[in-house]
């Protein structure tokens, strides 16, 4: 998984795509395949070992291809009824990638969210020997969904997050972004957020989990940590996945009620934060809207 890192600047073309996708109306798929990204020398990214110039600093998840790796969905529409979602990661040689570096107990993490930042899911597909990934997937309603693949190819020097839009046909009525708040309630748990996002610097965020007014001090490890935090920027859905300070069993990290993260966001504006945590054998997700203030000069 990616560690805290700087996301980068807005991409105007993607913001325009978002604006078009969030209008009320009918969504029908499949979506057109996105054009190949080009580097500053005009070469297709699939033929470049490392992107150069501004492309190298783009936030995670804004590109369908990076460092020659491409996210290729084989399922072209989503449904409110559970059905297999199938995809591949193609390597620089245009063949499916079959070797990955395990990160937080998995070779690949799949994040699915509607473009109005509802319907968040964190999934773990199964890989076939031929490099095809499959996971059962049902979405809550019609709309344009962003699918993120978070992974690290074997031998690659860093993790990658690739993203692609996949529609769920039907009558799409986007929801307004919830107001910024410090408290989220999920399944009887209350999660409180302390700390503020400041662009261009590592911001300390502490999330405290309570149940029936009592601190939860026996959080269970989930994918090698007591919590996983995904931040998505409102508008273009730029992606940041961070993990908490410390690890279970290191002798100093407690199993709650507080889980602390360091997150660096690229710009002022609204972000949706999704915290996954596990207790009593069940993984739950608490969601917040946070607004990043002006960057430090």
N, C-alpha and C positions, 0 to 999 in steps of 0.2 A: 504494500500500500504506500501511498505517498506520505512523506513526512511534511510538516509545515513548510510551505514554500510560497514565494511571491507569485501571484496569479497573473498580473499583467494588465494591459489596457483593454478598453472596450473595443469590440469589432462592430463597426457600423452596419455592415451587411447583415450580420446575425441579429442585431437589434431590430432591423427592418423585418427580418423573417419572423421574429417573435411577435412583432406588432400585427403582422398578417395572420399568424396562427391563432392569436387570442381573440379574434373577432367572433361574434356569435354567428353560427351557421352550421352547415353540414360539412362534416369531414369525411372524405372518401379516399381510400388508398388503392394501390400502394403509392407511397411518396416517390417522387423522382429521385434517382440516385444523385448525390451531391457531386459537383465537379471535383476533380483532383486538385489538391492544394499545390501551389507552386511556391518555390523558395525565391530568394531575392535574385537569383540568376535565371529564373524562368524555367527551371527544370521541375518536372513533376516530383512530388515528395516521395513517391514510390521508387524513384531512382536516385535519391540523395541519402547518403548515410547519416548526415546530421543536418537539420535545417539551419539556415544561416539568417542573420539579421532579425527583424522583428518577429518572424514566425517562431523563433526559438524561445521567445519570451511570452507567447500566448498563454492565457490561463488554460488549465486542464479542462478537457471535455468539449472545447469549442471546435475541435477538428475531428474529422472522421479518419484522418491519416496523419501519422507523425513518425519521423525517423524511418520511413519506408514501411511502417506497419499500418494496416487498414482494418477497420471494423466493418465486416460484411454481414448484414442481417439476411438470413435466408427466409425468415418469416417477415412478410411485408405489411401485415396489419395486426392489430391487437384486438382482443375481445373481452367482454365482461364475463364470459364463460372461460374457465380454465382450459388452456390449450398449450401445447408445446411452443415455446419460443426458441428458435434455432438460429445460430449465427456461427461465424468463424472469424478468427484473426488471421489475416494474410500477412506474411512476412515480406521482407524486401525482395525475395525471389518469387513473389506472387503465389507461393504455396502456403497452405494452412500451417500455422505454427502448432507444433506438438510438444514442445518442451518449454516449461515455465519455471520460474523461481517461486517457491511457496512463500507467501507473505501473509502473516496473521492466519495461519492454518489453512489457507486456500491458495490455489493457483490463480484464481480470477474472482473478482467481486463484481457483481452486476447491480447497478443502481438504475431504477426506473422511476420517473416522476413526470407528471403532466406539466405542460409549459406554464400553467398558472400556479405552479409549485404546490399542487395537491397530489394525493395518491402516491406518496413516497414508498418505495419498496427497496430493500437491500437483500439481494438474492445470491445464491451460490449454485451456478449451473454445474452439470456433469459433462466432462469432456470425453468424447469417444477417441479411439486410437487414431482416427483419420484427422483429428483436429476440429471436429464439429462439436459445438457446445449446445446443450439442451437444458431447458428448465421450464416447469409448468408456470404459466403466467396468466393471471386474470386482472384486468384493470377495473376501476370503480365506475368509469363512465367514458363517454365519447370524448375525443380531443386529440391534440397532437402531443405525443409523449417523447421525452428525451431519454434515450437509453445510453448509459455510460458503462464502458468496460474498463475496469481498473486492474492492471496486471503488470507483470515484469517478465519479459521473455528471458529464457535462460541465456546467460552470457551477455545480456544487455546491461549497460552501466547504470540504469535507473528505471524506475517504474514509469508507466505510461497510463494516461486516461484518455480514451477515445470516445466520442459521442456521435450519435446519429438520431434523427427524428423518425419515429414510426407512428402512424396514425391509428386511432381506434375510431372506425366510422360511426356516424350517428349525429345527433343534434348536440352540438358542443356549446355549452353555456359556461364560460370561464367564471371563476370565483375571484373576488377581490382579495388582494394580499391582506392577511390579518394584520391588525395594528401591532406595533412593537410592544413587547411585554416581557416581564421577568419571570413569569410563572406559567408552567404548562401542567395539565392534569391528564393522566392516561391510566385507565384501568385501576383507579383508586390510588395511584401514586402521584405525588406532587413533586415536580422538579423545578428548582429555583436557579436562575441564572444570575451570576455575579460577574462583573467585568464588562468592559466596553471594547468594541472593535475600533481600531485606529489604523487607517490605511498606511501601508509602508513600514509597519513595525509589528513585531510579535506581540500580540495582545493576549493577556492571561485571562482565560475564561474558566470559572469554577461552577460546576453544576452539582447541586445538592439534592439528593433523593430522599424523600420521606414517604411514609405510608401511615395513614390514620394519625398524622401529627407526630409520628415517631421517626427518628433517623433510621435509615436502612444501613446497617453496618455489615451485612453479609451478602453484598452483591457477588454474583458468580462470574468467573471469567468467561468471556464470550469472544471467540477468535483471538485468544491470547491477551485480552485486555479487559478492564472493568467498564469500558465505554468506548464507543466509536462515534465520532462527530463528523457529519458532512455539512458543509456550507455551500449554498447555491446562490449566486447573485441574481437578484430580480432583474428581468429584462432579457439577458442572454444566457442565463443559467451557467455561467462560469463556475467551475467545480473545484472545491478544496476539501480534501479528506485528511483529517488529522487524528492522531491518537494521543491518549493521555500521558501525562508524566508518570514514569514508573511502570512496572509490570507486576502481575500477581506472583507472589512467592519470592520477590526480591529482598524481602526482609524489612523493607521500609514502607512499601505502598499498602495502604489500608483498603479494605473491601467496602468502601463507602464510609459515611454518606456522601463525601465530596469526591468528585472526579475533576481533575484540572487539566486543561489543554492550553497549548500555545498556538494561536492561529494568526496568520498574516493575510490580510485581504488587500486588494490592489487599489481600491477606490472608495470614495464616499458613496453612500447609498444604502439601499435596503438589501438584506440577506435573509434567507430562510435557513435556520439551523435545525438539523435533525440528529438527535442523540439516541443511539441504540444502547440499551443496557439490559442485563439479564438478572432476574430474581425469581426464586422458586421454580426454576427450570423453564421460564418463559421469557422470550426476548420481546421487549416493548420499545416503542419509539416515541419520544417526546419532541415536539416541534415548537420552535420559537421564531419570531421575526425580530431581527436586530438591525439597528441602523448604525452604520459606520460614520463617524464624524469626519471633519476635515483632516487631511494628512498633516503630519508634523513638517514644519519648514526646515 
